[in-house]
């Protein structure tokens, strides 16, 4: 089969759609999980704090590739037949939740205690204090590292090619096996990753300045 450079680029761009989709789903899922982890880690209940700390420690302390393998091969043992798309979304969401929860916890802890006292003086309950006063400030403080993690998450989607998810890296590997031109193929793949990540890295720098 004859491939032109345009054919290579077109196939990689088509695969990039799945990379972007996985990144968005994992970031949203990780955000929801991260909020749960955040609430648990700042809870007044010691068992919740301990459980969330263990979760974060396990997810941050083990390679993402190992987590993908555990979910991919572990679910069938539990009687759950999941395709590579489902495994990738679930694993990256759990992974993202650990990191985002930790990032946001740092933002909450950076808020002066006087903010809590002022909110309490207004007669707000703890939940209202958290969601109306503390979290908006914490999210603003952590906007740069949050977007920075999004960049990391986007790049880490390349690991899902190991479990058969058809994103940029898997497509690049398949094309390379056909045309035997790894320099050109992986060069195009790198350029696509750069084009997606560069605007986000610029946004991180702007957010750091504004913060």
C-alpha positions as CSV (number, residue, x, y, z in Angstrom):
1,X,0.0,0.0,0.0
2,X,1.4,3.4,-1.0
3,X,1.2,6.2,1.5
4,X,1.8,9.8,0.7
5,X,2.8,12.3,3.4
6,X,-0.7,13.7,3.2
7,X,-2.1,10.3,3.9
8,X,0.1,9.9,7.0
9,X,-0.9,13.3,8.3
10,X,-4.6,12.8,7.5
11,X,-4.7,9.5,9.4
12,X,-2.9,11.0,12.4
13,X,-5.2,14.0,12.5
14,X,-8.2,11.7,12.4
15,X,-6.7,9.8,15.3
16,X,-6.2,13.1,17.1
17,X,-10.0,13.4,17.5
18,X,-9.9,10.4,19.8
19,X,-7.0,11.8,21.7
20,X,-8.8,15.0,22.3
21,X,-12.1,13.2,23.2
22,X,-10.3,11.0,25.7
23,X,-8.5,14.0,27.2
24,X,-11.8,15.9,27.7
25,X,-13.6,13.0,29.2
26,X,-10.7,12.1,31.5
27,X,-10.4,15.7,32.6
28,X,-14.1,16.1,33.3
29,X,-14.2,12.7,35.1
30,X,-11.0,13.5,36.9
31,X,-12.5,16.8,38.0
32,X,-15.5,15.2,39.5
33,X,-13.4,12.6,41.2
34,X,-10.9,15.3,42.3
35,X,-13.7,17.3,43.9
36,X,-14.8,14.2,45.9
37,X,-11.2,13.6,46.9
38,X,-10.8,17.3,47.9
39,X,-13.9,17.2,50.1
40,X,-12.7,14.0,51.7
41,X,-9.2,15.3,52.5
42,X,-10.5,18.5,54.2
43,X,-13.3,16.6,56.0
44,X,-13.5,16.7,59.7
45,X,-13.9,12.9,59.7
46,X,-10.5,11.2,60.1
47,X,-11.4,8.0,58.3
48,X,-12.4,10.0,55.2
49,X,-9.1,11.9,55.3
50,X,-7.2,8.7,55.7
51,X,-9.0,6.9,52.9
52,X,-8.6,9.8,50.5
53,X,-4.9,10.1,51.4
54,X,-4.3,6.4,50.7
55,X,-6.1,6.8,47.3
56,X,-4.0,9.8,46.3
57,X,-0.8,8.0,47.5
58,X,-1.6,4.9,45.4
59,X,-2.5,6.7,42.2
60,X,0.3,9.2,42.4
61,X,2.9,6.6,43.5
62,X,2.3,4.1,40.7
63,X,3.0,4.4,37.0
64,X,-0.1,5.3,34.9
65,X,0.9,2.4,32.5
66,X,0.6,-0.1,35.4
67,X,-2.8,1.4,36.3
68,X,-4.0,0.9,32.8
69,X,-2.8,-2.8,32.9
70,X,-4.5,-3.4,36.2
71,X,-7.8,-2.1,35.0
72,X,-7.6,-3.7,31.6
73,X,-6.8,-7.1,32.9
74,X,-8.5,-6.8,36.3
75,X,-12.0,-6.0,35.0
76,X,-12.4,-9.3,33.2
77,X,-11.5,-11.1,36.4
78,X,-14.5,-9.4,38.0
79,X,-16.8,-10.5,35.2
80,X,-16.8,-7.1,33.5
81,X,-16.0,-7.0,29.7
82,X,-14.7,-3.5,29.0
83,X,-13.2,-2.3,25.7
84,X,-10.1,-0.2,25.5
85,X,-12.1,3.0,25.3
86,X,-13.9,2.4,28.5
87,X,-10.7,1.2,30.3
88,X,-8.9,4.3,29.1
89,X,-11.6,6.7,30.2
90,X,-12.0,5.1,33.6
91,X,-8.3,4.8,34.4
92,X,-7.4,8.3,33.3
93,X,-10.4,9.7,35.2
94,X,-9.2,7.9,38.4
95,X,-5.7,9.1,37.8
96,X,-6.8,12.6,37.1
97,X,-8.9,12.7,40.2
98,X,-5.9,11.9,42.5
99,X,-3.8,14.7,41.0
100,X,-6.6,17.3,40.7
101,X,-7.8,16.6,44.2
102,X,-4.3,17.1,45.5
103,X,-3.8,20.3,43.5
104,X,-7.1,21.8,44.7
105,X,-6.4,20.7,48.3
106,X,-3.3,22.8,48.2
107,X,-5.4,25.8,47.0
108,X,-7.8,25.4,49.9
109,X,-5.0,25.2,52.4
110,X,-3.5,28.4,50.9
111,X,-6.6,30.4,51.8
112,X,-6.1,32.4,55.0
113,X,-8.0,31.0,58.0
114,X,-9.5,34.5,58.3
115,X,-11.6,33.8,55.3
116,X,-13.2,30.8,57.1
117,X,-13.8,33.0,60.2
118,X,-15.3,35.8,58.1
119,X,-17.7,33.4,56.4
120,X,-18.7,31.9,59.7
121,X,-19.3,35.4,61.1
122,X,-21.8,35.9,58.3
123,X,-23.7,32.9,59.6
124,X,-22.9,30.5,56.8
125,X,-22.7,26.8,57.4
126,X,-19.5,25.0,56.7
127,X,-20.8,23.7,53.3
128,X,-21.8,27.2,52.2
129,X,-18.5,28.6,53.5
130,X,-16.6,26.0,51.3
131,X,-18.6,26.4,48.1
132,X,-19.4,30.1,48.2
133,X,-16.2,31.6,49.7
134,X,-13.3,29.1,49.8
135,X,-13.5,27.0,46.7
136,X,-13.8,30.0,44.2
137,X,-10.7,31.5,45.6
138,X,-8.9,28.1,45.7
139,X,-9.8,27.3,42.1
140,X,-8.4,30.7,41.1
141,X,-5.2,30.1,42.9
142,X,-4.8,26.7,41.3
143,X,-5.9,27.6,37.8
144,X,-2.4,27.4,36.4
145,X,-1.4,24.0,37.9
146,X,-4.9,22.7,36.9
147,X,-4.3,23.6,33.2
148,X,-0.7,22.3,33.6
149,X,-2.1,19.0,34.6
150,X,-4.4,19.0,31.6
151,X,-1.3,19.3,29.4
152,X,0.2,16.3,31.2
153,X,-3.1,14.3,30.8
154,X,-3.2,15.0,27.1
155,X,0.3,13.7,26.6
156,X,-0.3,10.7,28.8
157,X,-3.1,9.5,26.5
158,X,-0.3,8.1,24.4
159,X,0.1,5.3,26.9
160,X,-3.4,4.0,26.1
161,X,-2.0,2.7,22.8
162,X,-0.6,-0.2,24.9
163,X,-4.1,-1.4,25.6
164,X,-5.3,-1.0,22.0
165,X,-6.9,2.4,22.2
166,X,-6.8,4.0,18.7
167,X,-5.3,7.4,19.4
168,X,-2.4,9.2,17.8
169,X,0.4,6.9,19.0
170,X,-1.3,3.7,18.1
171,X,-2.1,5.1,14.6
172,X,1.5,6.2,14.2
173,X,2.7,2.7,15.2
174,X,0.4,1.1,12.7
175,X,1.4,3.4,9.9
176,X,5.1,2.9,10.7
177,X,4.7,-0.9,10.5
178,X,3.3,-0.4,6.9
179,X,5.6,2.2,5.4
180,X,8.7,1.8,7.5
181,X,9.3,5.5,7.8
182,X,9.4,6.1,11.6
183,X,11.1,9.5,11.4
184,X,8.4,11.0,9.2
185,X,5.5,9.4,11.0
186,X,6.6,10.1,14.6
187,X,7.7,13.6,13.5
188,X,4.2,14.3,12.3
189,X,2.8,12.8,15.5
190,X,5.1,14.9,17.6
191,X,4.0,18.0,15.7
192,X,0.3,17.3,16.4
193,X,1.0,16.8,20.1
194,X,2.9,20.1,20.1
195,X,0.2,21.9,18.3
196,X,-2.4,20.8,20.9
197,X,-0.2,21.3,24.0
198,X,1.5,24.6,23.1
199,X,-1.6,26.9,23.4
200,X,-2.3,25.3,26.8
201,X,1.3,25.9,28.0
202,X,1.0,29.5,27.0
203,X,-2.3,29.7,28.9
204,X,-0.5,28.3,32.0
205,X,2.1,31.1,31.8
206,X,-0.6,33.8,31.5
207,X,-2.6,32.3,34.5
208,X,0.6,32.3,36.6
209,X,1.1,36.0,35.8
210,X,-2.5,36.9,36.6
211,X,-2.5,34.9,39.8
